[in-house]
């Protein structure tokens, strides 16, 4: 079944090179296109995944790559990514940020590596993709110190109305994932209702966080429409309005053509 022709989406954050993607890269892209997904921002987390993102983007006109060092891998340092950050085809720096839930890298090093990537987004005039978990205060502090890039998105936003307001006050956008379909995510769903449409993106973060009705299974870009539909239902507005707004916002934030 194909999607209605007037409801088109972009998956603003996916890891389609991951071996857990059902059917692999090409099948997942084909299935997503049939469901009305017109673009895919494929996100790097370290050198290997950033190279994979670039490779997929070079093969598909509707795929766009980012390069970044995830806070889990901050201990690896940025030197291995220097030439990738300068790659002409990338649309963003990240994902980068802070993760105090797992603490896979020392917090001080996470902060240093995050700040350096924020500065890179400024110097390259690129979008910034932020991952933050249990680290809101330090994330905002670093952004205030280095300066929030003009095109910044908090990917897989997990905060509530208060964190949303803090993001918006720094002129950042927020991207909602399949978590917004979980009825237990009360504060997040409140934030999805309150978020201005012109500051909202949608994503799968595939192969992670599959939305209802696919929860518990490997995720894929075709499912981004479930995220957008859930937000439309929460807000009591037409699905096509969410699709149009999030697609427009994603194109603008990442400079997609």
URUR-V246754 format. One record per residue. N is the residue number from 1. SS is DSSP state (H for helix, E for strand, - for the rest). D_CENTER is the distance of its C-alpha to the mean C-alpha in Angstrom with 2 decimals. Layout:
BEGIN
N;SS;D_CENTER / N;SS;D_CENTER
END
This chain:
BEGIN
1;-;26.72 / 2;-;24.84 / 3;-;22.83 / 4;-;24.52 / 5;-;24.50 / 6;-;23.59 / 7;-;20.34 / 8;-;17.61 / 9;E;13.84 / 10;E;10.87 / 11;E;8.16 / 12;E;5.21 / 13;E;3.61 / 14;E;6.97 / 15;-;9.74 / 16;-;12.50 / 17;-;14.99 / 18;-;15.32 / 19;-;18.88 / 20;-;18.06 / 21;-;16.57 / 22;-;19.53 / 23;-;21.81 / 24;H;19.97 / 25;H;17.97 / 26;H;20.49 / 27;H;21.26 / 28;H;17.72 / 29;H;17.14 / 30;H;20.57 / 31;H;20.10 / 32;H;16.88 / 33;H;18.69 / 34;H;21.57 / 35;-;19.52 / 36;-;18.57 / 37;E;15.20 / 38;E;15.79 / 39;E;12.86 / 40;E;10.24 / 41;E;7.76 / 42;E;8.71 / 43;-;7.56 / 44;-;10.57 / 45;-;11.58 / 46;-;15.27 / 47;H;17.84 / 48;H;18.28 / 49;H;14.74 / 50;H;14.20 / 51;H;17.49 / 52;H;16.57 / 53;H;13.52 / 54;H;16.00 / 55;H;18.64 / 56;H;16.87 / 57;H;15.97 / 58;H;19.64 / 59;H;20.84 / 60;-;18.99 / 61;-;19.00 / 62;-;16.08 / 63;E;13.69 / 64;E;12.09 / 65;E;11.49 / 66;E;10.13 / 67;E;12.35 / 68;-;12.04 / 69;-;13.91 / 70;-;12.43 / 71;H;14.74 / 72;H;16.28 / 73;H;17.60 / 74;H;18.61 / 75;H;22.21 / 76;H;21.97 / 77;-;21.80 / 78;-;20.43 / 79;H;23.56 / 80;H;22.53 / 81;H;19.60 / 82;H;21.67 / 83;H;22.46 / 84;H;18.97 / 85;H;17.68 / 86;-;20.47 / 87;-;19.65 / 88;-;20.20 / 89;-;17.69 / 90;-;14.39 / 91;-;12.21 / 92;E;10.42 / 93;E;11.22 / 94;E;9.05 / 95;E;7.70 / 96;E;10.65 / 97;E;12.16 / 98;E;14.62 / 99;E;15.28 / 100;-;18.75 / 101;-;18.70 / 102;-;19.30 / 103;-;20.59 / 104;-;20.44 / 105;-;21.18 / 106;-;23.53 / 107;H;22.09 / 108;H;23.93 / 109;H;22.52 / 110;H;18.91 / 111;H;19.68 / 112;H;21.37 / 113;H;18.71 / 114;H;16.00 / 115;H;18.48 / 116;H;19.29 / 117;H;15.81 / 118;H;15.62 / 119;H;18.99 / 120;H;17.93 / 121;H;15.36 / 122;H;18.42 / 123;H;20.87 / 124;H;19.02 / 125;-;17.92 / 126;-;14.34 / 127;E;11.06 / 128;E;9.70 / 129;E;6.35 / 130;E;7.77 / 131;E;8.30 / 132;E;11.45 / 133;E;13.79 / 134;-;17.37 / 135;-;17.26 / 136;H;16.74 / 137;H;20.03 / 138;H;19.68 / 139;H;16.16 / 140;H;17.65 / 141;H;20.81 / 142;H;19.36 / 143;H;17.56 / 144;H;20.95 / 145;H;22.85 / 146;H;21.04 / 147;-;19.87 / 148;-;16.50 / 149;-;15.58 / 150;-;16.06 / 151;-;12.58 / 152;E;10.27 / 153;E;7.16 / 154;E;7.02 / 155;-;3.88 / 156;-;6.01 / 157;-;8.72 / 158;-;11.99 / 159;-;14.55 / 160;-;17.34 / 161;H;18.99 / 162;H;20.06 / 163;H;16.74 / 164;H;15.44 / 165;H;18.51 / 166;H;17.97 / 167;H;14.55 / 168;H;16.20 / 169;H;19.26 / 170;-;17.49 / 171;-;16.33 / 172;-;12.60 / 173;E;10.35 / 174;E;8.50 / 175;E;6.06 / 176;E;8.20 / 177;-;8.36 / 178;H;11.78 / 179;H;13.09 / 180;H;14.08 / 181;H;16.59 / 182;-;18.31 / 183;-;21.41 / 184;-;21.69 / 185;-;18.53 / 186;H;20.81 / 187;H;19.41 / 188;H;15.82 / 189;H;17.43 / 190;H;19.51 / 191;H;16.61 / 192;H;15.22 / 193;H;18.80 / 194;H;19.21 / 195;-;16.16 / 196;-;17.43 / 197;H;16.35 / 198;H;15.90 / 199;H;13.16 / 200;E;11.04 / 201;E;8.11 / 202;E;7.75 / 203;-;5.98 / 204;-;8.01 / 205;-;6.64 / 206;-;10.08 / 207;-;12.65 / 208;-;11.92 / 209;-;12.34 / 210;-;14.19 / 211;-;15.08 / 212;-;18.73 / 213;-;20.84 / 214;-;19.36 / 215;-;18.68 / 216;-;19.90 / 217;-;19.45 / 218;-;17.07 / 219;-;14.12 / 220;-;13.60 / 221;H;11.97 / 222;H;15.13 / 223;H;14.32 / 224;H;11.62 / 225;H;14.83 / 226;H;15.81 / 227;H;12.94 / 228;H;14.02 / 229;H;17.60 / 230;H;17.47 / 231;H;16.32 / 232;H;19.12 / 233;H;21.55 / 234;H;20.85 / 235;H;21.48 / 236;-;24.34 / 237;-;23.28 / 238;-;23.11 / 239;H;20.22 / 240;H;20.63 / 241;H;20.09 / 242;H;16.60 / 243;H;15.90 / 244;H;17.46 / 245;H;15.83 / 246;H;12.15 / 247;H;13.04 / 248;H;14.98 / 249;H;12.46 / 250;H;9.81 / 251;H;12.87 / 252;H;14.11 / 253;H;11.25 / 254;H;10.80 / 255;-;14.50 / 256;-;14.47 / 257;-;17.92
END
